[in-house]
Amino acid sequence: MFTRTLSIRAFLCLTTAIFAVTPVVLGFSASKSDANVAAETTDTNPTNVAGIASSPSLRSVPKLTGAAYLQLARDSSNRMFSEVENVICNEHVERYKGHRDGTNHQVDVVEAKVAVEDGEERYSEIVQNNRHRNTMQQIGGAWSEGEYATFLREARRILSSNEFITQGYLTTLNGVPAVMFPYDMDEKQSSWDFLVRAHRYMLAFHGELWISQETGELLRSRRIARHLDISTGINEVDWTVDFSKVELNGRPLCLPAKALYSVTYRRDENREFNLTSFNNYKRFGSDSTIKFAEVSEPGVTR
């Protein structure tokens, strides 16, 4: 099991509404044959944040069976997770507090470099309002880790299991033909390690994985936790990470682009939110060249 710790004195906010994608187009058990998909729905615009997911020009995408879409997603998630290894990028986080009257004010800005080594995120060069921090924990208030490799690893785990995915929906995401696979995770299965006032909780949540109908690549991963322990004082946590195409060393890769993370409190329904963007992707590593000294043949001078 992999975990990420999320401090919660000043969490995030997400201004999205809970969306609906109407017809169930894939109703199947992952271990059984499935029904054919139905007609594609219209774009539901599930978040109010425009342009998060990549939006290539639309073209006709052949409709597949549910099992075929699921297998496409499984193959792609394995590839995507392996491709983020030894990749580094800049993370830009804007932290806000929102109030019931609709007003928001910015708390601060956090910059960091994020690299993936051995399947784990490594954070460095962390700066909070021009002040250097050694770890993300030191920024205080709302902070999160894991939108990068951890979300991809979670998607791979969910998609590869026959336990979680039982249905799917055909839809579009920012103009891209997509399949949305919903699933539910209880506390024992969860990888969501949540920290509130030095107390850790494993959050049960409803999840959604949005994949491209054409390539199976992950377009969006969303987690919504609504039934938190009453002692947390939190009503809901909503976390969304969106992916888009990035050109890296002349090769297009589907990598995290933006994330929104929201917490709504029970007492006053105020929300706190972070908006995170990822950019300037690069590969890191070293090249080694081994040279052997030439050996002269007997009686030959070089």
Stockholm file with secondary structure:
# STOCKHOLM 1.0

chainA/1-302         MFTRTLSIRAFLCLTTAIFAVTPVVLGFSASKSDANVAAETTDTNPTNVAGIASSPSLRSVPKLTGAAYLQLARDSSNRMFSEVENVICNEHVERYKGHRDGTNHQVDVVEAKVAVEDGEERYSEIVQNNRHRNTMQQIGGAWSEGEYATFLREARRILSSNEFITQGYLTTLNGVPAVMFPYDMDEKQSSWDFLVRAHRYMLAFHGELWISQETGELLRSRRIARHLDISTGINEVDWTVDFSKVELNGRPLCLPAKALYSVTYRRDENREFNLTSFNNYKRFGSDSTIKFAEVSEPGVTR
#=GR chainA/1-302 SS CCCEEEEESSCCCCCCCCCCCCSCCEECCTTSCCCBCCCCCCCCCCSSCTTCSCCCCCCCCCCCBHHHHHHHHHHHHHHHHHHTTTEEEEEEEEEEEECTTSCEEEEEEEEEEEEEETTEEEEEEEEETTEEESSGGGGCSEECCCTTHHHHHHHHHHHHCSSSCCEEEEEEETTEEEEEEEEEECTTTCCEEEEETTEEEECCEEEEEEEETTTCCEEEEEEEECCCCGGGCEEEEEEEEEEEEEEETTEEEEEEEEEEEEEEETTTCCEEEEEEEEEEEEECCCCCCCCCCCCCCTTCCC
#=GC SS_cons         CCCEEEEESSCCCCCCCCCCCCSCCEECCTTSCCCBCCCCCCCCCCSSCTTCSCCCCCCCCCCCBHHHHHHHHHHHHHHHHHHTTTEEEEEEEEEEEECTTSCEEEEEEEEEEEEEETTEEEEEEEEETTEEESSGGGGCSEECCCTTHHHHHHHHHHHHCSSSCCEEEEEEETTEEEEEEEEEECTTTCCEEEEETTEEEECCEEEEEEEETTTCCEEEEEEEECCCCGGGCEEEEEEEEEEEEEEETTEEEEEEEEEEEEEEETTTCCEEEEEEEEEEEEECCCCCCCCCCCCCCTTCCC
//
